């Protein structure tokens, strides 16, 4: 998980814009929105964009950036069965 890219995307884009980037990546193989390009193969790009979208949504609900990232990590661990 590239925290730096996730933080930058979460600060720069709204959840709706990030959803558009994900849709563009699925349809065209890469996001077309300026500044929405991230490193990695298609699955890594979609994964990073989805994580950034979650962080941004949590921030819009009132969490600080670090709280949102910790919540994302907690959710990932829960899904993976580590919690």
N, C-alpha and C positions, 0 to 999 in steps of 0.2 A: 504494500500500500504506500503510494507516494504522497505523504502528508502535505508536502510543499505544493504540489499541483492541486490537490484537493482544496487546500486553504485559498490559493489564488483564484480558482474557479468559483468557489463559494462566495468570495468577496466581490467578484466581478460581475456575476450573472445572477439573475432571478431563477427560481425553480422552473418557471415556464421556459426561459431561454435555455436552460440546461436540458430540459425535456426535448426541446427542438434540436439541440446538438445530438442527443441520443438518437432521435428519429432520423436525422440526416446521416449519422454514422451507419445506422442499420440499412438505410436505403442506398446510400452512395458510397459507403466504405470509409467515409471521413466526414467530419462536421464542416459545414460551409460557413458558419457564423464566425466572424473575425475574432481571433483570440481564444477560440474554443478548441483548438487543436492541442492534443496531449500526446505524449510519447507512448509507444507500444503497439501491439497488434490490435485488431478490431475489438476483441474481447476485453483487453486491458483498457482500451479507450472507453468503452461503454461502462466498464466497472468503475473507472475513475470518475467519469461524469455522473454516474448514479450516486456514488458516495458524496460527491460535491453537492449534488441536488439535495440529498438528505441533510447534510450539514447546514446548507443554506435554509432549508425549511425549519430546522431546529433553531437556528439563529433568529429567524423571523418570529418564532414563538417566544422569544425572549432569552434564550440561552446565549451565553458568551461563546466566542469562537472555540475556546478550549473546552468548554463544557459540551458543546455540540460534537466535537471530535471524540471526546471521551464517551459520549453516548453512542456514537457510531461504532466505536470499538467494542463497547459493551454488547451492542446488538449483534455484531459480527460474531463475537465469542459465543453468544447465546445460540445463534443459528448453527454454529459449528459444534455445539455441544460441550463447550469448555466451561460453561456456567451452569 
